[in-house]
Amino acid sequence: MYAYEDEDKYAIERLTGVNLQSDHINPFYDAVIAEIDDIDICSYGTSAIRLSDKSSLVTKFGVEFNISEGYWTYKGNESIINELKVYEDGLTESDLVQKGVSLVRYAYDLFNASKMVR
């Protein structure tokens, strides 16, 4: 079921119906994955889900992104999450997909930078 609340708040949830054996993914997550086009960062296979659960944009480096009430949310490595919050405040993109691409790429850069420090 896909629902559109208003121009800024999309509520895209999950499949409903009798036969729920197909993979499904929030189309915004799918668009971000396609735009990034790097399986070392994220892929359809790690983010698509079966049954009636909600999909998430799951990265290969342990940060999970979701859209809630028209805004990106994220969870995972606390230091990356804290930096993402600061970074997101400075973003001027209004397009949800482009904002997601920026956030995922920035989180990946933070992850790589933290590996080099070790």
Secondary structure, DSSP 8 states (H G I E B T S, - for coil): -EEEEETTEEEE----SS---S-B--HHHHHHHHHH--TTTB-HHHH-B-TT----EEBTTS-EEEEETTEEEEES-HHHHHHHHHHHHT-----HHHHHHHHHHHHHHHHHHHHHH-
